[in-house]
Amino acid sequence: MEIHVVHYLVVSTVMLFCGVYGFFTRKNLLAILISVELMLNAANINFAVFNRYLFPDQLEGHFFSMFGIAVAAAETAVAIAIIINVYRNMKQILTDDITDLKG
């Protein structure tokens, strides 16, 4: 039984909307970071799926996915470093408290 491209796109769409919802509703910086990662992974799924179905003998979509994974890893490392510094100064990692750092 072959899985059709629509099934992959439904999974990717659900992941994207879960990420957008989490990004706009969460106040914890780590939860926001996880939501951003969900959105990036949804895009990586789309790269791989469209490459497989449109150009099955080429690897550009997979290379874009690998590049997206590398960018997501770098973004996560920088974001966690920022979150650690915010926690050291504020003792919390809620977005409401970050405005207190101005100044």
Backbone torsions as a table, in degrees:
resi	resn	phi	psi	omega
1	MET	NA	124.7	-178.0
2	GLU	-92.8	137.5	176.5
3	ILE	-86.0	124.2	-176.5
4	HIS	-79.0	159.6	-177.7
5	VAL	-61.0	-28.6	-178.8
6	VAL	-63.6	-36.5	179.9
7	HIS	-64.2	-41.9	177.1
8	TYR	-63.9	-40.6	-178.8
9	LEU	-68.6	-33.3	176.1
10	VAL	-65.7	-44.5	177.9
11	VAL	-61.3	-43.9	179.4
12	SER	-63.9	-41.2	179.2
13	THR	-65.8	-42.0	177.9
14	VAL	-62.7	-42.7	177.6
15	MET	-62.0	-42.5	-179.4
16	LEU	-63.3	-46.8	-178.2
17	PHE	-70.4	-31.8	173.0
18	CYS	-64.1	-39.6	177.4
19	GLY	-66.0	-43.5	178.8
20	VAL	-64.4	-43.7	179.0
21	TYR	-61.6	-46.5	179.3
22	GLY	-64.2	-36.3	-179.9
23	PHE	-64.6	-40.6	-176.4
24	PHE	-86.3	-17.6	-175.8
25	THR	-106.0	-20.4	-176.3
26	ARG	-86.3	150.3	176.5
27	LYS	-110.5	-13.7	178.8
28	ASN	-81.9	131.2	-176.8
29	LEU	-64.5	-34.5	178.1
30	LEU	-67.6	-38.3	176.8
31	ALA	-65.9	-36.6	176.2
32	ILE	-65.3	-40.9	177.9
33	LEU	-62.6	-41.4	177.9
34	ILE	-64.7	-36.3	178.3
35	SER	-65.8	-39.7	176.9
36	VAL	-64.6	-39.7	177.5
37	GLU	-63.5	-38.1	175.9
38	LEU	-60.2	-43.2	179.9
39	MET	-65.3	-40.8	178.9
40	LEU	-66.5	-38.2	178.0
41	ASN	-68.1	-32.1	175.4
42	ALA	-63.7	-40.7	177.2
43	ALA	-66.0	-38.8	178.8
44	ASN	-64.9	-37.5	176.0
45	ILE	-61.8	-42.8	179.1
46	ASN	-62.6	-41.6	177.2
47	PHE	-57.8	-48.2	-176.8
48	ALA	-68.1	-40.8	-177.4
49	VAL	-68.0	-47.1	-179.8
50	PHE	-66.4	-32.4	175.4
51	ASN	-65.0	-42.6	-177.6
52	ARG	-66.0	-40.1	-175.0
53	TYR	-87.6	-29.2	-178.6
54	LEU	-93.3	-39.7	-177.6
55	PHE	-134.3	73.5	-172.7
56	PRO	-66.5	-19.4	-178.3
57	ASP	-96.3	2.9	179.8
58	GLN	-116.9	164.6	-173.7
59	LEU	-121.6	16.3	-176.7
60	GLU	-61.6	-42.0	179.3
61	GLY	-62.4	-37.4	178.2
62	HIS	-69.8	-37.0	177.1
63	PHE	-66.5	-40.1	175.8
64	PHE	-62.8	-39.0	177.5
65	SER	-64.0	-43.2	178.1
66	MET	-64.4	-39.8	176.6
67	PHE	-64.8	-40.1	177.1
68	GLY	-63.3	-37.9	177.1
69	ILE	-66.2	-39.7	178.4
70	ALA	-65.8	-42.3	178.0
71	VAL	-64.8	-40.3	178.8
72	ALA	-64.4	-37.9	178.3
73	ALA	-66.2	-42.5	178.1
74	ALA	-65.3	-42.1	178.8
75	GLU	-63.2	-38.9	178.6
76	THR	-66.3	-40.8	179.4
77	ALA	-63.1	-44.9	179.1
78	VAL	-66.4	-43.5	-179.1
79	ALA	-64.0	-40.6	179.1
80	ILE	-67.7	-35.3	175.3
81	ALA	-63.3	-41.6	177.4
82	ILE	-65.6	-42.1	179.7
83	ILE	-63.6	-39.4	177.7
84	ILE	-63.4	-41.8	178.0
85	ASN	-66.1	-39.0	176.4
86	VAL	-63.4	-41.3	-179.7
87	TYR	-65.1	-38.4	178.3
88	ARG	-63.2	-36.4	-178.6
89	ASN	-83.1	-38.3	-170.6
90	MET	-107.7	-17.2	-175.9
91	LYS	64.6	13.6	173.9
92	GLN	-147.6	159.3	177.9
93	ILE	-124.4	41.5	176.9
94	LEU	-94.6	146.0	-175.8
95	THR	-68.3	-25.4	179.2
96	ASP	-64.1	-31.1	-176.1
97	ASP	-83.0	-14.6	-176.3
98	ILE	-69.0	-28.0	179.2
99	THR	-66.2	-19.7	176.7
100	ASP	-70.9	-15.7	-179.5
101	LEU	-76.9	-14.1	178.1
102	LYS	-65.7	142.9	171.8
103	GLY	137.3	NA	NA
